[in-house]
Amino acid sequence: MMFGQLSYVLRFNHALAMLGVNPQHINETIRQSAQISGKEFGATPQEMALVLASQLPLEYTIQLDPRTAMKWIRKRKINPRNPNVKNALFALNWAKLVDY
């Protein structure tokens, strides 16, 4: 694995953890698919972690911390106007917290 790819994987897993999801609880194939897609499409690890987290079962999503996503928006780690991010924010019922 090249350094850039390893760095993306580590930052993605860290982003999941920051949201409140233990990366080890997510199927490895699903995690890897999100990481590869994110890198290919130029999405930040935080954007892909948010998108993946928004698709998890309710038992996970109710534990997610919206403050993390709002901090990422302020730090420009995620773009709330990105359609995938926007859909994730709506799916999590966090869109009302965002000032578009």
C-alpha positions in Angstrom: 0.0 0.0 0.0 1.4 3.4 -1.0 1.8 6.1 1.6 -0.9 8.3 0.2 -3.3 5.4 0.2 -2.3 4.4 3.8 -2.7 8.0 4.9 -6.2 8.2 3.5 -7.2 4.9 5.1 -5.9 6.1 8.5 -7.6 9.5 8.3 -10.9 7.8 7.1 -10.8 5.4 10.1 -10.0 8.2 12.4 -12.9 10.3 11.0 -15.3 7.4 11.6 -14.1 7.1 15.2 -14.5 10.9 15.6 -18.1 10.6 14.6 -18.6 7.8 17.1 -18.3 4.7 15.0 -15.7 2.1 15.8 -14.2 1.3 12.3 -13.7 -2.3 13.4 -17.5 -2.7 13.6 -17.9 -1.9 9.9 -17.4 -4.7 7.4 -13.9 -4.5 6.0 -15.1 -4.8 2.4 -17.6 -1.9 2.9 -14.9 0.2 4.6 -12.4 -0.5 1.8 -14.9 0.3 -0.9 -15.7 3.7 0.7 -12.0 4.5 1.0 -11.3 3.6 -2.6 -14.3 5.5 -3.9 -13.5 8.5 -1.8 -9.9 8.6 -3.0 -11.0 8.1 -6.7 -13.6 10.9 -6.5 -11.4 13.3 -4.6 -13.6 13.3 -1.5 -11.9 14.0 1.8 -11.7 11.1 4.3 -14.1 13.1 6.5 -16.7 13.4 3.7 -16.6 9.6 3.0 -16.8 8.8 6.7 -19.9 10.9 7.0 -21.5 9.4 3.9 -20.8 5.9 5.2 -21.9 6.7 8.7 -25.2 8.1 7.3 -26.0 4.7 5.7 -25.5 2.7 8.9 -28.4 1.1 10.9 -30.2 3.2 13.4 -28.3 1.6 16.3 -25.2 3.3 15.0 -26.6 6.6 13.7 -28.3 7.5 17.0 -24.8 7.5 18.6 -23.2 9.8 16.1 -22.1 13.3 17.2 -23.3 16.1 14.9 -20.8 18.5 16.6 -18.0 16.6 14.8 -19.5 17.2 11.4 -20.2 20.9 12.2 -16.5 21.3 13.2 -15.4 19.7 10.0 -17.6 22.1 8.0 -16.0 25.1 9.9 -12.5 23.7 9.2 -13.4 23.0 5.6 -12.8 19.3 5.9 -16.3 18.6 4.4 -18.2 20.7 1.9 -21.9 20.8 2.9 -22.8 21.7 -0.7 -21.3 18.5 -2.1 -24.4 16.5 -3.1 -23.2 13.3 -1.3 -22.4 15.2 1.9 -25.7 17.1 1.7 -27.6 13.8 1.3 -25.7 12.4 4.3 -26.5 15.4 6.4 -30.2 15.1 5.5 -30.2 11.4 6.2 -28.8 12.0 9.6 -31.3 14.9 10.2 -28.4 17.3 10.7 -29.0 19.5 7.6 -31.0 21.9 9.8 -27.8 22.6 11.7 -25.9 23.8 8.6 -26.0 27.3 7.4 -25.9 26.9 3.6 
